[in-house]
Amino acid sequence: MVASVGIIGAGTMGSGIAQVCTVAELRVVMTDTSDAAVKRGLNSIAASLDRLVKKDKMTVDAREAALGRILTSTDRAAFEGCDLVIEAATENEALKLEILKGVGPLLKSDAIIATNTSSISITRLAAATDRPDRFIGTHFFNPVPMMALLELIRGLETSDETHARTMAFAKRIGKAPITAKNSPGFAVNRILCPMINEAIFALQEGLATAEDIDEGMKLGCNHPIGPLALADLIGLDTMLFVLDEFYKGFNDPKYRPAPLLREMVDAGRLGRKSGRGFYDYREAA
């Protein structure tokens, strides 16, 4: 049983994971590289819980109790008593490998290590740890408190017990888990990212405007958001990284990133995070 969760990274994903864990009455240890970073993460959680209180979806007492269950630190030795530690650093394989190599010796022997990755090989990351049998992929979706899905990815060495314990954890925090094998993009992004890439090709070829492509997919396919707006939300640099992983992993030209995507990343047009992508968000900000 998972009663305490450690989270490496207090950014958008890490703080979101911390929020759903503490609301489920689990003890949480959230770390980052600086006091300022963990403070930003904690402030983000507090603001999110405030919105729930204002909507009468949470009481003030429950908010205070949830915040009280979160310990923040810049020292990963604070994970000593955790049952599960989730690495939620940015989607950079070298960084993740560096983190994962060092975290295992800090944990108790039966603790599970998980990685919140959307594309990197779970087996490859597991090999950097001291416990590949107790390593699993936990792909949360953004925004974590609102998205029901949690994709669990088994590496080659992931044990049945690790999978079962992580499945129980997913249900405990209110997520609907699905399981995928270790393959580029796993299940969801394997389908989603090529679709977004094709929308970028369509825009690049002048088939339709960005607005019409998105409107067509919303009204014709019942998507809640168009593929180009979704790419802006995900981050075009992240999209490019994932598609490059597909191209490299499958060695299949059908996964090649659209040249327009690469050019936009080169220009610093990364979507919402930079203020400009397929759409301009600067005035809205």
Buried (B, 14 or more C-beta within 10 A) or exposed (E): EBEBBBBBBBBBBBBBBBBBBBBBEBBBBBBBEEEEBBEBBBEBBBEBBEEBBEEEEBEEEBBEBBBEBBBBBBEBEBBEEBBBBBBBBBBEBEEBBEBBBEBBEBBEEEBBBBBBBBBBBBBBBBBBBBBBBBBBBBBBBBEBBEBEBBBBBBBBBBBEEBBEBBBEBBEBBEBEBBBBEBBBBBBBBBEBBBEBBBBBBBBEEEEBEBEEBBEBBBEEEEBEEBBBBBBBBBBBBBBBBBBBBBBEBBEEEEBBBBEBBBEBBEEEBBBBBBBBBBBEBEEEE
